């Protein structure tokens, strides 16, 4: 099981974000993620927010090992041909470490604030499906022609191609009827959240879609967002939760199995996700960044988790 960190780029100074990213990479954690939002999450929209894509491009020059991605990019924000160009460029800047994270988008308030159309959920999922086809075609083919309900490309080219022969596509979302069908059709990685029981149940639904579309479920790796807190005493855990404030009520924390506490407790609870079919834990890290958790996750917990293999038969 791999272990990564998602650094929320809301609230910190640029120097603080760089310091945390460099630490994640230097400690040998497997992946580094930023989010893709234009206003801060939560009630206070006045917090400073750094852009995820340009931020990653800059951080790629400061790192050398971790895979890099945005967790995740709302498909409504950018034309997929532009997004393909951005991703290929990041892959070259980073020396072939880019992962493209995509989702249907959810933050209605953000769309309205920025003047971006916010279609129905069904339309956004349809856009996601088409965008995946467009992007993969641009990555793979010399010329792309595409005529869909949402996107039309005429003799489109993408040069240079990504360094990676098959740049990984991650799709986030858990809707069992539509979203997971898009995951089955296109994704190399699926990004989930929730308790191990919830993840296992949705993994079973995803496997069913894979059968329908003729895809081997083993070719889709499962990643899970989890709020992790490593501390030796319960009072210290509570201090961190207090520091997070309303963010502690977000699903990454409140809907998880609460891997909070001493290293043995955290490792045991994160290991439950391997039994649910997950092959990577992505520890969600809002600012102020929790350097103690980053360090202890890398040195005391990740070595144990890397000995685990994701279950091919997750049990809800």
C-alpha positions in Angstrom: 0.0 0.0 0.0 1.3 3.4 -1.0 1.0 6.6 1.1 0.6 10.1 -0.2 -0.2 13.6 1.1 -2.8 16.1 -0.1 -1.7 19.5 0.9 -4.7 21.9 0.8 -3.3 25.2 -0.6 -5.6 27.4 1.4 -4.3 29.4 4.3 -0.5 28.9 4.1 2.1 31.3 2.8 3.9 30.1 -0.4 7.0 29.4 1.7 5.0 27.2 4.1 3.5 25.2 1.2 6.9 24.7 -0.4 8.4 23.6 2.9 5.7 21.0 3.5 5.9 19.7 -0.1 9.7 19.4 0.1 9.4 17.4 3.3 6.8 15.0 1.8 9.2 14.3 -1.1 12.3 14.1 1.0 10.8 11.6 3.4 10.0 9.3 0.5 6.2 9.5 0.5 4.7 8.2 -2.7 2.5 11.1 -4.0 1.9 14.8 -3.4 -1.4 16.4 -4.3 -3.0 19.9 -4.2 -6.6 20.7 -4.7 -8.2 22.6 -7.6 -10.4 25.4 -6.1 -10.6 29.1 -6.7 -12.0 30.1 -3.3 -11.3 28.5 0.1 -13.4 25.7 1.4 -15.5 26.3 4.4 -17.4 29.4 5.7 -14.5 31.8 5.5 -13.9 32.5 1.8 -11.3 35.2 2.5 -8.5 32.7 3.2 -5.7 32.9 0.6 -5.8 30.0 -1.9 -3.0 29.1 -4.3 -3.8 27.7 -7.7 -3.4 23.9 -7.8 -2.0 23.6 -11.3 0.5 26.4 -11.4 1.4 25.5 -7.8 2.2 21.9 -8.8 4.4 23.1 -11.7 6.4 25.2 -9.3 6.6 22.4 -6.7 7.8 19.9 -9.3 11.0 21.9 -9.6 11.5 21.5 -5.8 10.8 17.7 -5.7 12.2 14.7 -7.4 10.5 11.5 -6.3 6.8 11.9 -5.5 4.1 11.6 -8.1 2.2 14.9 -8.6 -1.5 15.5 -9.1 -4.5 17.7 -8.5 -7.1 16.0 -6.3 -9.2 16.6 -8.3 -9.9 19.0 -11.2 -13.5 19.7 -11.8 -14.3 18.9 -15.5 -16.4 22.1 -15.7 -13.4 24.4 -15.1 -11.5 23.9 -18.3 -11.8 22.6 -21.8 -10.3 19.0 -21.9 -8.0 19.9 -24.7 -6.5 22.7 -22.6 -6.3 20.4 -19.6 -4.5 17.7 -21.7 -1.9 20.4 -22.6 -1.5 21.4 -19.0 -1.0 17.8 -17.9 1.5 17.0 -20.6 3.5 20.1 -19.7 3.5 19.2 -16.0 4.7 15.7 -17.0 7.7 17.2 -18.7 8.5 19.7 -16.0 8.4 16.9 -13.4 10.3 14.3 -15.3 7.3 12.0 -15.9 5.6 12.1 -12.5 2.2 13.6 -13.3 -1.1 12.0 -12.6 -4.3 13.6 -14.0 -7.1 13.7 -11.4 -10.5 14.5 -12.7 -14.0 14.8 -11.2 -17.5 16.0 -12.2 -17.2 19.1 -10.0 -19.4 19.8 -6.9 -18.8 23.3 -5.6 -21.8 25.2 -6.9 -21.0 28.4 -4.9 -17.5 28.5 -6.5 -19.0 28.2 -10.0 -21.5 31.0 -9.4 -18.8 33.3 -7.9 -16.5 32.8 -10.9 -19.2 32.9 -13.6 -18.7 29.3 -14.6 -21.8 27.4 -15.7 -22.9 24.7 -13.2 -24.9 22.1 -15.1 -27.0 19.3 -13.6 -25.2 16.4 -12.0 -26.1 14.1 -14.9 -24.7 16.6 -17.4 -21.5 17.1 -15.5 -20.9 13.3 -15.4 -21.6 13.1 -19.1 -19.0 15.9 -19.6 -16.6 13.9 -17.5 -17.1 10.8 -19.6 -16.4 12.8 -22.8 -13.5 14.7 -21.4 -11.7 11.4 -20.5 -12.2 10.2 -24.1 -10.9 13.5 -25.5 -7.8 13.6 -23.2 -6.8 10.0 -23.8 -7.1 10.4 -27.5 -4.9 13.5 -27.4 -2.4 11.7 -25.4 -2.3 8.7 -27.7 -3.0 9.9 -31.2 -1.3 12.2 -33.6 -4.6 13.9 -34.6 -7.9 13.9 -32.7 -11.4 14.5 -34.1 -14.2 14.3 -31.6 -17.9 15.1 -31.9 -19.7 14.8 -28.6 -22.6 16.4 -26.9 -20.3 18.7 -24.9 -17.0 18.9 -26.8 -16.0 19.1 -30.5 -12.4 18.9 -31.6 -11.3 19.2 -35.3 -7.9 18.0 -36.3 -6.6 18.7 -32.8 -3.0 17.9 -32.0 -1.1 17.6 -28.7 2.7 18.1 -29.0 4.7 17.2 -27.0 3.0 14.1 -25.7 3.5 13.3 -22.0 6.8 11.6 -21.1 4.9 8.7 -19.6 3.7 6.3 -22.3 0.4 5.9 -20.4 -0.1 8.8 -18.1 -2.3 7.7 -15.2 -5.9 9.0 -15.1 -7.5 9.2 -11.6 -11.2 9.8 -11.3 -12.8 10.9 -8.0 -16.4 10.3 -7.0 -18.6 7.7 -5.6 -22.0 7.7 -7.3 -22.6 4.0 -7.9 -24.9 4.3 -10.9 -23.2 6.8 -13.1 -19.8 8.0 -11.8 -18.4 4.6 -11.1 -19.4 3.5 -14.6 -17.2 6.4 -16.0 -14.4 5.1 -13.7 -14.8 1.6 -15.1 -14.6 3.0 -18.6 -11.6 5.3 -18.3 -9.7 5.3 -15.0 -6.4 3.9 -14.0 -7.1 5.0 -10.4 -10.3 5.7 -8.5 -10.3 8.1 -5.6 -12.7 7.5 -2.8 -13.5 8.5 0.8 -15.5 7.0 3.6 -15.1 4.1 6.1 -13.5 0.9 4.9 -16.9 -0.6 4.8 -18.2 2.1 2.5 -15.1 1.9 0.2 -15.5 -1.9 0.0 -19.1 -1.6 -1.0 -18.4 0.9 -3.7 -15.5 -1.1 -4.9 -17.9 -4.0 -5.4 -20.2 -1.7 -7.4 -17.2 -0.6 -9.5 -16.3 -4.2 -10.2 -19.8 -4.8 -11.5 -19.5 -1.9 -13.9 -16.1 -3.3 -15.0 -17.8 -6.5 -16.0 -20.4 -4.6 -17.9 -17.9 -2.6 -19.9 -15.5 -5.5 -20.4 -12.6 -4.2 -18.2 -10.5 -6.1 -15.6 -11.2 -4.6 -12.2 -7.6 -5.4 -11.2 -6.5 -2.7 -13.7 -8.1 0.1 -11.6 -6.2 0.9 -8.4 -8.1 2.4 -5.4 -7.0 5.5 -3.6 -8.7 6.7 -0.4 -8.6 10.2 1.1 -8.4 10.1 4.8 -7.8 12.7 7.5 -4.8 11.4 9.5 -3.6 12.6 12.9 -0.6 11.0 14.5 -0.2 11.9 18.2 0.8 9.9 21.3 -2.0 11.3 23.6 -5.7 11.8 23.0 -5.5 15.4 24.2 -3.0 16.1 21.4 -5.4 14.7 18.9 -8.1 17.0 20.2 -5.7 19.9 19.9 -5.2 19.2 16.2 -9.0 18.8 15.7 -9.5 22.1 17.4 -6.9 23.7 15.1 -8.7 22.4 12.1 -12.0 23.8 13.2 -14.9 23.3 10.8 -12.6 21.3 8.4 -12.7 18.4 10.9 -16.4 18.0 10.0 -15.5 17.5 6.3 -16.0 13.9 5.0 -12.2 13.2 4.8 -12.2 13.4 8.6 -15.8 12.8 9.8 -16.6 10.0 7.3 -13.4 8.0 7.8 -12.6 5.3 10.4 -10.7 8.0 12.3 -7.1 7.0 12.1 -6.1 9.4 14.8 -3.8 8.7 17.7 -0.6 6.7 18.3 1.3 5.1 15.4 0.0 1.6 16.2 -3.6 2.8 16.2 -3.2 4.8 13.0 -1.4 2.0 11.2 -4.1 -0.6 12.2 -7.0 1.6 11.0 -5.3 2.5 7.7 -4.6 -1.2 7.1 -8.3 -1.8 7.1 -8.5 0.1 3.8 -6.2 -2.5 2.2 -8.8 -5.1 3.2 -11.4 -2.9 1.5 -9.4 -3.0 -1.8 -7.3 0.2 -1.5 -3.8 0.3 -2.7 -3.0 3.9 -1.7 -3.9 6.1 1.3 -3.8 9.8 0.7 -3.6 11.7 3.9 -5.5 15.0 3.7 -3.6 17.9 5.2 -5.2 21.3 5.6 -3.1 24.2 6.8 -1.6 24.9 9.2 0.3 21.8 8.0 0.8 19.1 10.6 4.5 18.4 10.2 4.5 15.8 13.0 1.9 13.7 11.2 3.8 14.0 7.9 7.1 12.9 9.5 5.6 10.0 11.6 3.4 8.8 8.8 6.5 8.5 6.6 8.9 7.0 9.2 6.7 5.0 11.5 3.5 4.1 9.6 4.2 3.9 5.8 6.8 1.2 6.2 4.2 -1.1 7.7 1.5 -0.2 5.1 3.9 -0.9 2.2 4.0 -4.5 3.3 0.2 -4.8 2.6 -1.5 -5.7 -0.7 -4.9 -4.5 -1.6 -7.5 -7.2 -1.4 -9.0 -8.3 -4.7 -12.1 -9.4 -2.8 -12.9 -6.5 -0.5 -15.4 -7.3 2.3 -18.0 -4.6 3.2 
